[in-house]
Amino acid sequence: MSDLGDRRACAAGEDDPGSGVEDRAGAVSVLATAYAPMLIWPVALTVALVGYWKRRAG
């Protein structure tokens, strides 16, 4: 953890400044779930348009 995080934890009265590490995995999974559609929609749209084009051309 960074020095700033350690200082904040000490200022908040936490005994162990590194205790928030296990919460980070949950936050990463929530953010990945939230942003996955934004990253996947161009691929899905391309696949759909190519399939439509092939079906219309063939």
CHARMM-style PDB file with segment names, atoms N, HN, CA, C and O in Angstrom:
ATOM      1  N   MET     1       0.855  -1.177   0.000  1.00  0.00      PROA
ATOM      2  CA  MET     1       0.000   0.000   0.000  1.00  0.00      PROA
ATOM      3  C   MET     1       0.896   1.234   0.000  1.00  0.00      PROA
ATOM      4  O   MET     1       2.030   1.181   0.476  1.00  0.00      PROA
ATOM      5  N   SER     2       0.405   2.311  -0.516  1.00  0.00      PROA
ATOM      6  HN  SER     2      -0.516   2.355  -0.902  1.00  0.00      PROA
ATOM      7  CA  SER     2       1.221   3.517  -0.597  1.00  0.00      PROA
ATOM      8  C   SER     2       1.355   4.190   0.763  1.00  0.00      PROA
ATOM      9  O   SER     2       0.614   3.893   1.700  1.00  0.00      PROA
ATOM     10  N   ASP     3       2.319   5.104   0.847  1.00  0.00      PROA
ATOM     11  HN  ASP     3       2.921   5.345   0.085  1.00  0.00      PROA
ATOM     12  CA  ASP     3       2.507   5.835   2.097  1.00  0.00      PROA
ATOM     13  C   ASP     3       1.279   6.666   2.443  1.00  0.00      PROA
ATOM     14  O   ASP     3       0.923   6.803   3.613  1.00  0.00      PROA
ATOM     15  N   LEU     4       0.632   7.221   1.415  1.00  0.00      PROA
ATOM     16  HN  LEU     4       0.921   7.110   0.464  1.00  0.00      PROA
ATOM     17  CA  LEU     4      -0.560   8.030   1.654  1.00  0.00      PROA
ATOM     18  C   LEU     4      -1.664   7.176   2.275  1.00  0.00      PROA
ATOM     19  O   LEU     4      -2.334   7.605   3.214  1.00  0.00      PROA
ATOM     20  N   GLY     5      -1.849   5.969   1.748  1.00  0.00      PROA
ATOM     21  HN  GLY     5      -1.305   5.621   0.985  1.00  0.00      PROA
ATOM     22  CA  GLY     5      -2.851   5.066   2.316  1.00  0.00      PROA
ATOM     23  C   GLY     5      -2.520   4.679   3.733  1.00  0.00      PROA
ATOM     24  O   GLY     5      -3.411   4.566   4.575  1.00  0.00      PROA
ATOM     25  N   ASP     6      -1.222   4.470   4.011  1.00  0.00      PROA
ATOM     26  HN  ASP     6      -0.498   4.561   3.327  1.00  0.00      PROA
ATOM     27  CA  ASP     6      -0.808   4.142   5.369  1.00  0.00      PROA
ATOM     28  C   ASP     6      -1.107   5.290   6.315  1.00  0.00      PROA
ATOM     29  O   ASP     6      -1.574   5.080   7.434  1.00  0.00      PROA
ATOM     30  N   ARG     7      -0.836   6.498   5.863  1.00  0.00      PROA
ATOM     31  HN  ARG     7      -0.457   6.669   4.954  1.00  0.00      PROA
ATOM     32  CA  ARG     7      -1.095   7.670   6.719  1.00  0.00      PROA
ATOM     33  C   ARG     7      -2.587   7.838   6.969  1.00  0.00      PROA
ATOM     34  O   ARG     7      -3.000   8.170   8.080  1.00  0.00      PROA
ATOM     35  N   ARG     8      -3.394   7.609   5.939  1.00  0.00      PROA
ATOM     36  HN  ARG     8      -3.058   7.339   5.037  1.00  0.00      PROA
ATOM     37  CA  ARG     8      -4.848   7.725   6.128  1.00  0.00      PROA
ATOM     38  C   ARG     8      -5.343   6.672   7.106  1.00  0.00      PROA
ATOM     39  O   ARG     8      -6.180   6.961   7.961  1.00  0.00      PROA
ATOM     40  N   ALA     9      -4.828   5.446   6.985  1.00  0.00      PROA
ATOM     41  HN  ALA     9      -4.148   5.211   6.291  1.00  0.00      PROA
ATOM     42  CA  ALA     9      -5.249   4.376   7.882  1.00  0.00      PROA
ATOM     43  C   ALA     9      -4.852   4.695   9.313  1.00  0.00      PROA
ATOM     44  O   ALA     9      -5.628   4.464  10.240  1.00  0.00      PROA
ATOM     45  N   CYS    10      -3.655   5.221   9.497  1.00  0.00      PROA
ATOM     46  HN  CYS    10      -3.025   5.409   8.744  1.00  0.00      PROA
ATOM     47  CA  CYS    10      -3.212   5.584  10.847  1.00  0.00      PROA
ATOM     48  C   CYS    10      -4.042   6.735  11.398  1.00  0.00      PROA
ATOM     49  O   CYS    10      -4.372   6.760  12.584  1.00  0.00      PROA
ATOM     50  N   ALA    11      -4.375   7.682  10.537  1.00  0.00      PROA
ATOM     51  HN  ALA    11      -4.108   7.662   9.574  1.00  0.00      PROA
ATOM     52  CA  ALA    11      -5.185   8.817  10.983  1.00  0.00      PROA
ATOM     53  C   ALA    11      -6.596   8.362  11.340  1.00  0.00      PROA
ATOM     54  O   ALA    11      -7.231   8.939  12.223  1.00  0.00      PROA
ATOM     55  N   ALA    12      -7.091   7.323  10.652  1.00  0.00      PROA
ATOM     56  HN  ALA    12      -6.575   6.855   9.935  1.00  0.00      PROA
ATOM     57  CA  ALA    12      -8.429   6.822  10.938  1.00  0.00      PROA
ATOM     58  C   ALA    12      -8.455   5.913  12.151  1.00  0.00      PROA
ATOM     59  O   ALA    12      -9.528   5.514  12.606  1.00  0.00      PROA
ATOM     60  N   GLY    13      -7.284   5.579  12.680  1.00  0.00      PROA
ATOM     61  HN  GLY    13      -6.413   5.902  12.311  1.00  0.00      PROA
ATOM     62  CA  GLY    13      -7.217   4.759  13.872  1.00  0.00      PROA
ATOM     63  C   GLY    13      -7.216   3.274  13.597  1.00  0.00      PROA
ATOM     64  O   GLY    13      -7.453   2.479  14.507  1.00  0.00      PROA
ATOM     65  N   GLU    14      -6.951   2.876  12.351  1.00  0.00      PROA
ATOM     66  HN  GLU    14      -6.758   3.522  11.612  1.00  0.00      PROA
ATOM     67  CA  GLU    14      -6.888   1.451  12.043  1.00  0.00      PROA
ATOM     68  C   GLU    14      -5.577   0.881  12.558  1.00  0.00      PROA
ATOM     69  O   GLU    14      -4.531   1.528  12.490  1.00  0.00      PROA
ATOM     70  N   ASP    15      -5.650  -0.337  13.073  1.00  0.00      PROA
ATOM     71  HN  ASP    15      -6.500  -0.862  13.128  1.00  0.00      PROA
ATOM     72  CA  ASP    15      -4.444  -0.987  13.579  1.00  0.00      PROA
ATOM     73  C   ASP    15      -3.534  -1.448  12.449  1.00  0.00      PROA
ATOM     74  O   ASP    15      -2.315  -1.291  12.519  1.00  0.00      PROA
ATOM     75  N   ASP    16      -4.131  -2.014  11.413  1.00  0.00      PROA
ATOM     76  HN  ASP    16      -5.121  -2.141  11.356  1.00  0.00      PROA
ATOM     77  CA  ASP    16      -3.349  -2.582  10.310  1.00  0.00      PROA
ATOM     78  C   ASP    16      -3.643  -1.792   9.040  1.00  0.00      PROA
ATOM     79  O   ASP    16      -4.733  -1.923   8.484  1.00  0.00      PROA
ATOM     80  N   PRO    17      -2.706  -0.978   8.567  1.00  0.00      PROA
ATOM     81  CA  PRO    17      -2.977  -0.177   7.379  1.00  0.00      PROA
ATOM     82  C   PRO    17      -3.175  -1.011   6.125  1.00  0.00      PROA
ATOM     83  O   PRO    17      -3.772  -0.514   5.170  1.00  0.00      PROA
ATOM     84  N   GLY    18      -2.711  -2.239   6.077  1.00  0.00      PROA
ATOM     85  HN  GLY    18      -2.226  -2.643   6.853  1.00  0.00      PROA
ATOM     86  CA  GLY    18      -2.870  -3.076   4.903  1.00  0.00      PROA
ATOM     87  C   GLY    18      -4.139  -3.908   4.916  1.00  0.00      PROA
ATOM     88  O   GLY    18      -4.281  -4.806   4.086  1.00  0.00      PROA
ATOM     89  N   SER    19      -5.057  -3.643   5.819  1.00  0.00      PROA
ATOM     90  HN  SER    19      -4.941  -2.913   6.493  1.00  0.00      PROA
ATOM     91  CA  SER    19      -6.247  -4.484   5.952  1.00  0.00      PROA
ATOM     92  C   SER    19      -7.242  -4.296   4.824  1.00  0.00      PROA
ATOM     93  O   SER    19      -8.157  -5.111   4.702  1.00  0.00      PROA
ATOM     94  N   GLY    20      -7.121  -3.275   3.995  1.00  0.00      PROA
ATOM     95  HN  GLY    20      -6.378  -2.613   4.094  1.00  0.00      PROA
ATOM     96  CA  GLY    20      -8.058  -3.054   2.899  1.00  0.00      PROA
ATOM     97  C   GLY    20      -7.714  -3.802   1.637  1.00  0.00      PROA
ATOM     98  O   GLY    20      -8.401  -3.651   0.627  1.00  0.00      PROA
ATOM     99  N   VAL    21      -6.665  -4.608   1.665  1.00  0.00      PROA
ATOM    100  HN  VAL    21      -6.106  -4.731   2.485  1.00  0.00      PROA
ATOM    101  CA  VAL    21      -6.228  -5.313   0.460  1.00  0.00      PROA
ATOM    102  C   VAL    21      -7.274  -6.321   0.010  1.00  0.00      PROA
ATOM    103  O   VAL    21      -7.506  -6.459  -1.191  1.00  0.00      PROA
ATOM    104  N   GLU    22      -7.906  -7.023   0.925  1.00  0.00      PROA
ATOM    105  HN  GLU    22      -7.718  -6.911   1.901  1.00  0.00      PROA
ATOM    106  CA  GLU    22      -8.899  -8.010   0.517  1.00  0.00      PROA
ATOM    107  C   GLU    22     -10.149  -7.354  -0.072  1.00  0.00      PROA
ATOM    108  O   GLU    22     -10.866  -7.990  -0.844  1.00  0.00      PROA
ATOM    109  N   ASP    23     -10.421  -6.108   0.274  1.00  0.00      PROA
ATOM    110  HN  ASP    23      -9.838  -5.592   0.902  1.00  0.00      PROA
ATOM    111  CA  ASP    23     -11.550  -5.393  -0.301  1.00  0.00      PROA
ATOM    112  C   ASP    23     -11.275  -4.990  -1.744  1.00  0.00      PROA
ATOM    113  O   ASP    23     -12.210  -4.769  -2.514  1.00  0.00      PROA
ATOM    114  N   ARG    24     -10.019  -4.893  -2.110  1.00  0.00      PROA
ATOM    115  HN  ARG    24      -9.260  -5.072  -1.485  1.00  0.00      PROA
ATOM    116  CA  ARG    24      -9.647  -4.478  -3.457  1.00  0.00      PROA
ATOM    117  C   ARG    24     -10.101  -5.488  -4.503  1.00  0.00      PROA
ATOM    118  O   ARG    24     -10.486  -5.090  -5.602  1.00  0.00      PROA
ATOM    119  N   ALA    25     -10.067  -6.776  -4.197  1.00  0.00      PROA
ATOM    120  HN  ALA    25      -9.754  -7.099  -3.303  1.00  0.00      PROA
ATOM    121  CA  ALA    25     -10.484  -7.810  -5.147  1.00  0.00      PROA
ATOM    122  C   ALA    25     -11.975  -7.673  -5.456  1.00  0.00      PROA
ATOM    123  O   ALA    25     -12.393  -7.825  -6.603  1.00  0.00      PROA
ATOM    124  N   GLY    26     -12.756  -7.392  -4.447  1.00  0.00      PROA
ATOM    125  HN  GLY    26     -12.416  -7.268  -3.515  1.00  0.00      PROA
ATOM    126  CA  GLY    26     -14.190  -7.187  -4.674  1.00  0.00      PROA
ATOM    127  C   GLY    26     -14.463  -5.966  -5.509  1.00  0.00      PROA
ATOM    128  O   GLY    26     -15.346  -5.978  -6.366  1.00  0.00      PROA
ATOM    129  N   ALA    27     -13.709  -4.905  -5.267  1.00  0.00      PROA
ATOM    130  HN  ALA    27     -12.991  -4.895  -4.571  1.00  0.00      PROA
ATOM    131  CA  ALA    27     -13.898  -3.679  -6.044  1.00  0.00      PROA
ATOM    132  C   ALA    27     -13.498  -3.885  -7.499  1.00  0.00      PROA
ATOM    133  O   ALA    27     -14.150  -3.372  -8.409  1.00  0.00      PROA
ATOM    134  N   VAL    28     -12.431  -4.632  -7.712  1.00  0.00      PROA
ATOM    135  HN  VAL    28     -11.902  -5.049  -6.973  1.00  0.00      PROA
ATOM    136  CA  VAL    28     -11.990  -4.908  -9.086  1.00  0.00      PROA
ATOM    137  C   VAL    28     -13.042  -5.725  -9.822  1.00  0.00      PROA
ATOM    138  O   VAL    28     -13.320  -5.458 -10.991  1.00  0.00      PROA
ATOM    139  N   SER    29     -13.629  -6.711  -9.164  1.00  0.00      PROA
ATOM    140  HN  SER    29     -13.403  -6.928  -8.214  1.00  0.00      PROA
ATOM    141  CA  SER    29     -14.644  -7.534  -9.827  1.00  0.00      PROA
ATOM    142  C   SER    29     -15.899  -6.719 -10.139  1.00  0.00      PROA
ATOM    143  O   SER    29     -16.516  -6.918 -11.186  1.00  0.00      PROA
ATOM    144  N   VAL    30     -16.277  -5.821  -9.261  1.00  0.00      PROA
ATOM    145  HN  VAL    30     -15.776  -5.659  -8.411  1.00  0.00      PROA
ATOM    146  CA  VAL    30     -17.444  -4.969  -9.525  1.00  0.00      PROA
ATOM    147  C   VAL    30     -17.163  -4.035 -10.693  1.00  0.00      PROA
ATOM    148  O   VAL    30     -18.015  -3.865 -11.566  1.00  0.00      PROA
ATOM    149  N   LEU    31     -15.991  -3.431 -10.723  1.00  0.00      PROA
ATOM    150  HN  LEU    31     -15.298  -3.569 -10.015  1.00  0.00      PROA
ATOM    151  CA  LEU    31     -15.656  -2.544 -11.834  1.00  0.00      PROA
ATOM    152  C   LEU    31     -15.538  -3.305 -13.144  1.00  0.00      PROA
ATOM    153  O   LEU    31     -15.962  -2.802 -14.185  1.00  0.00      PROA
ATOM    154  N   ALA    32     -14.975  -4.502 -13.117  1.00  0.00      PROA
ATOM    155  HN  ALA    32     -14.631  -4.911 -12.272  1.00  0.00      PROA
ATOM    156  CA  ALA    32     -14.871  -5.304 -14.334  1.00  0.00      PROA
ATOM    157  C   ALA    32     -16.254  -5.658 -14.862  1.00  0.00      PROA
ATOM    158  O   ALA    32     -16.492  -5.628 -16.070  1.00  0.00      PROA
ATOM    159  N   THR    33     -17.164  -5.993 -13.955  1.00  0.00      PROA
ATOM    160  HN  THR    33     -16.971  -6.017 -12.974  1.00  0.00      PROA
ATOM    161  CA  THR    33     -18.535  -6.307 -14.365  1.00  0.00      PROA
ATOM    162  C   THR    33     -19.233  -5.076 -14.931  1.00  0.00      PROA
ATOM    163  O   THR    33     -20.011  -5.188 -15.878  1.00  0.00      PROA
ATOM    164  N   ALA    34     -18.966  -3.922 -14.371  1.00  0.00      PROA
ATOM    165  HN  ALA    34     -18.333  -3.831 -13.601  1.00  0.00      PROA
ATOM    166  CA  ALA    34     -19.613  -2.698 -14.831  1.00  0.00      PROA
ATOM    167  C   ALA    34     -19.082  -2.253 -16.188  1.00  0.00      PROA
ATOM    168  O   ALA    34     -19.849  -1.783 -17.028  1.00  0.00      PROA
ATOM    169  N   TYR    35     -17.779  -2.398 -16.411  1.00  0.00      PROA
ATOM    170  HN  TYR    35     -17.156  -2.780 -15.728  1.00  0.00      PROA
ATOM    171  CA  TYR    35     -17.181  -1.892 -17.638  1.00  0.00      PROA
ATOM    172  C   TYR    35     -17.090  -2.928 -18.755  1.00  0.00      PROA
ATOM    173  O   TYR    35     -16.760  -2.563 -19.883  1.00  0.00      PROA
ATOM    174  N   ALA    36     -17.365  -4.194 -18.490  1.00  0.00      PROA
ATOM    175  HN  ALA    36     -17.632  -4.491 -17.574  1.00  0.00      PROA
ATOM    176  CA  ALA    36     -17.275  -5.232 -19.516  1.00  0.00      PROA
ATOM    177  C   ALA    36     -18.166  -4.946 -20.722  1.00  0.00      PROA
ATOM    178  O   ALA    36     -17.702  -5.097 -21.852  1.00  0.00      PROA
ATOM    179  N   PRO    37     -19.429  -4.538 -20.536  1.00  0.00      PROA
ATOM    180  CA  PRO    37     -20.257  -4.258 -21.720  1.00  0.00      PROA
ATOM    181  C   PRO    37     -19.683  -3.147 -22.599  1.00  0.00      PROA
ATOM    182  O   PRO    37     -19.813  -3.196 -23.822  1.00  0.00      PROA
ATOM    183  N   MET    38     -19.058  -2.160 -21.992  1.00  0.00      PROA
ATOM    184  HN  MET    38     -18.952  -2.120 -20.998  1.00  0.00      PROA
ATOM    185  CA  MET    38     -18.473  -1.065 -22.760  1.00  0.00      PROA
ATOM    186  C   MET    38     -17.330  -1.572 -23.641  1.00  0.00      PROA
ATOM    187  O   MET    38     -17.113  -1.063 -24.741  1.00  0.00      PROA
ATOM    188  N   LEU    39     -16.608  -2.572 -23.154  1.00  0.00      PROA
ATOM    189  HN  LEU    39     -16.784  -2.985 -22.260  1.00  0.00      PROA
ATOM    190  CA  LEU    39     -15.479  -3.099 -23.910  1.00  0.00      PROA
ATOM    191  C   LEU    39     -15.905  -4.162 -24.923  1.00  0.00      PROA
ATOM    192  O   LEU    39     -15.215  -4.372 -25.920  1.00  0.00      PROA
ATOM    193  N   ILE    40     -17.030  -4.832 -24.680  1.00  0.00      PROA
ATOM    194  HN  ILE    40     -17.591  -4.661 -23.870  1.00  0.00      PROA
ATOM    195  CA  ILE    40     -17.444  -5.955 -25.521  1.00  0.00      PROA
ATOM    196  C   ILE    40     -18.360  -5.530 -26.666  1.00  0.00      PROA
ATOM    197  O   ILE    40     -18.390  -6.212 -27.691  1.00  0.00      PROA
ATOM    198  N   TRP    41     -19.108  -4.429 -26.537  1.00  0.00      PROA
ATOM    199  HN  TRP    41     -19.084  -3.875 -25.705  1.00  0.00      PROA
ATOM    200  CA  TRP    41     -20.113  -4.114 -27.548  1.00  0.00      PROA
ATOM    201  C   TRP    41     -19.542  -3.880 -28.944  1.00  0.00      PROA
ATOM    202  O   TRP    41     -20.217  -4.228 -29.912  1.00  0.00      PROA
ATOM    203  N   PRO    42     -18.341  -3.311 -29.118  1.00  0.00      PROA
ATOM    204  CA  PRO    42     -17.846  -3.169 -30.496  1.00  0.00      PROA
ATOM    205  C   PRO    42     -17.601  -4.524 -31.174  1.00  0.00      PROA
ATOM    206  O   PRO    42     -17.851  -4.676 -32.370  1.00  0.00      PROA
ATOM    207  N   VAL    43     -17.117  -5.494 -30.417  1.00  0.00      PROA
ATOM    208  HN  VAL    43     -16.914  -5.371 -29.446  1.00  0.00      PROA
ATOM    209  CA  VAL    43     -16.886  -6.831 -30.975  1.00  0.00      PROA
ATOM    210  C   VAL    43     -18.218  -7.484 -31.333  1.00  0.00      PROA
ATOM    211  O   VAL    43     -18.363  -8.062 -32.410  1.00  0.00      PROA
ATOM    212  N   ALA    44     -19.175  -7.392 -30.438  1.00  0.00      PROA
ATOM    213  HN  ALA    44     -19.058  -6.923 -29.563  1.00  0.00      PROA
ATOM    214  CA  ALA    44     -20.488  -7.992 -30.687  1.00  0.00      PROA
ATOM    215  C   ALA    44     -21.172  -7.339 -31.892  1.00  0.00      PROA
ATOM    216  O   ALA    44     -21.787  -8.031 -32.703  1.00  0.00      PROA
ATOM    217  N   LEU    45     -21.070  -6.038 -32.011  1.00  0.00      PROA
ATOM    218  HN  LEU    45     -20.570  -5.476 -31.352  1.00  0.00      PROA
ATOM    219  CA  LEU    45     -21.673  -5.337 -33.140  1.00  0.00      PROA
ATOM    220  C   LEU    45     -21.000  -5.735 -34.448  1.00  0.00      PROA
ATOM    221  O   LEU    45     -21.673  -5.929 -35.460  1.00  0.00      PROA
ATOM    222  N   THR    46     -19.683  -5.857 -34.429  1.00  0.00      PROA
ATOM    223  HN  THR    46     -19.137  -5.699 -33.607  1.00  0.00      PROA
ATOM    224  CA  THR    46     -18.956  -6.269 -35.632  1.00  0.00      PROA
ATOM    225  C   THR    46     -19.361  -7.676 -36.064  1.00  0.00      PROA
ATOM    226  O   THR    46     -19.598  -7.918 -37.247  1.00  0.00      PROA
ATOM    227  N   VAL    47     -19.439  -8.585 -35.128  1.00  0.00      PROA
ATOM    228  HN  VAL    47     -19.246  -8.388 -34.167  1.00  0.00      PROA
ATOM    229  CA  VAL    47     -19.846  -9.957 -35.446  1.00  0.00      PROA
ATOM    230  C   VAL    47     -21.256  -9.976 -36.019  1.00  0.00      PROA
ATOM    231  O   VAL    47     -21.523 -10.680 -36.993  1.00  0.00      PROA
ATOM    232  N   ALA    48     -22.148  -9.215 -35.426  1.00  0.00      PROA
ATOM    233  HN  ALA    48     -21.931  -8.643 -34.635  1.00  0.00      PROA
ATOM    234  CA  ALA    48     -23.531  -9.169 -35.913  1.00  0.00      PROA
ATOM    235  C   ALA    48     -23.603  -8.576 -37.318  1.00  0.00      PROA
ATOM    236  O   ALA    48     -24.328  -9.090 -38.169  1.00  0.00      PROA
ATOM    237  N   LEU    49     -22.863  -7.504 -37.564  1.00  0.00      PROA
ATOM    238  HN  LEU    49     -22.274  -7.086 -36.872  1.00  0.00      PROA
ATOM    239  CA  LEU    49     -22.906  -6.885 -38.891  1.00  0.00      PROA
ATOM    240  C   LEU    49     -22.274  -7.768 -39.960  1.00  0.00      PROA
ATOM    241  O   LEU    49     -22.777  -7.833 -41.081  1.00  0.00      PROA
ATOM    242  N   VAL    50     -21.181  -8.446 -39.630  1.00  0.00      PROA
ATOM    243  HN  VAL    50     -20.772  -8.394 -38.719  1.00  0.00      PROA
ATOM    244  CA  VAL    50     -20.556  -9.364 -40.593  1.00  0.00      PROA
ATOM    245  C   VAL    50     -21.498 -10.527 -40.891  1.00  0.00      PROA
ATOM    246  O   VAL    50     -21.627 -10.933 -42.046  1.00  0.00      PROA
ATOM    247  N   GLY    51     -22.146 -11.058 -39.888  1.00  0.00      PROA
ATOM    248  HN  GLY    51     -22.041 -10.728 -38.949  1.00  0.00      PROA
ATOM    249  CA  GLY    51     -23.107 -12.138 -40.097  1.00  0.00      PROA
ATOM    250  C   GLY    51     -24.272 -11.693 -40.945  1.00  0.00      PROA
ATOM    251  O   GLY    51     -24.710 -12.435 -41.824  1.00  0.00      PROA
ATOM    252  N   TYR    52     -24.783 -10.508 -40.707  1.00  0.00      PROA
ATOM    253  HN  TYR    52     -24.427  -9.905 -39.993  1.00  0.00      PROA
ATOM    254  CA  TYR    52     -25.870  -9.954 -41.512  1.00  0.00      PROA
ATOM    255  C   TYR    52     -25.429  -9.758 -42.946  1.00  0.00      PROA
ATOM    256  O   TYR    52     -26.170 -10.081 -43.875  1.00  0.00      PROA
ATOM    257  N   TRP    53     -24.230  -9.232 -43.136  1.00  0.00      PROA
ATOM    258  HN  TRP    53     -23.628  -8.970 -42.381  1.00  0.00      PROA
ATOM    259  CA  TRP    53     -23.720  -8.980 -44.476  1.00  0.00      PROA
ATOM    260  C   TRP    53     -23.535 -10.291 -45.246  1.00  0.00      PROA
ATOM    261  O   TRP    53     -23.879 -10.377 -46.425  1.00  0.00      PROA
ATOM    262  N   LYS    54     -22.994 -11.306 -44.577  1.00  0.00      PROA
ATOM    263  HN  LYS    54     -22.714 -11.237 -43.620  1.00  0.00      PROA
ATOM    264  CA  LYS    54     -22.797 -12.600 -45.232  1.00  0.00      PROA
ATOM    265  C   LYS    54     -24.133 -13.246 -45.589  1.00  0.00      PROA
ATOM    266  O   LYS    54     -24.268 -13.852 -46.652  1.00  0.00      PROA
ATOM    267  N   ARG    55     -25.115 -13.117 -44.705  1.00  0.00      PROA
ATOM    268  HN  ARG    55     -25.005 -12.625 -43.841  1.00  0.00      PROA
ATOM    269  CA  ARG    55     -26.404 -13.704 -44.974  1.00  0.00      PROA
ATOM    270  C   ARG    55     -27.096 -13.020 -46.146  1.00  0.00      PROA
ATOM    271  O   ARG    55     -27.739 -13.677 -46.965  1.00  0.00      PROA
ATOM    272  N   ARG    56     -26.964 -11.701 -46.223  1.00  0.00      PROA
ATOM    273  HN  ARG    56     -26.442 -11.167 -45.557  1.00  0.00      PROA
ATOM    274  CA  ARG    56     -27.601 -10.945 -47.318  1.00  0.00      PROA
ATOM    275  C   ARG    56     -26.877 -11.176 -48.653  1.00  0.00      PROA
ATOM    276  O   ARG    56     -27.510 -11.213 -49.708  1.00  0.00      PROA
ATOM    277  N   ALA    57     -25.538 -11.332 -48.600  1.00  0.00      PROA
ATOM    278  HN  ALA    57     -25.023 -11.302 -47.743  1.00  0.00      PROA
ATOM    279  CA  ALA    57     -24.755 -11.484 -49.821  1.00  0.00      PROA
ATOM    280  C   ALA    57     -24.847 -12.922 -50.359  1.00  0.00      PROA
ATOM    281  O   ALA    57     -24.744 -13.136 -51.566  1.00  0.00      PROA
ATOM    282  N   GLY    58     -25.037 -13.882 -49.489  1.00  0.00      PROA
ATOM    283  HN  GLY    58     -25.121 -13.708 -48.508  1.00  0.00      PROA
ATOM    284  CA  GLY    58     -24.987 -15.277 -49.915  1.00  0.00      PROA
ATOM    285  C   GLY    58     -26.306 -15.824 -50.182  1.00  0.00      PROA
ATOM    286  OT1 GLY    58     -26.427 -16.992 -50.551  1.00  0.00      PROA
TER     287      GLY     58
END
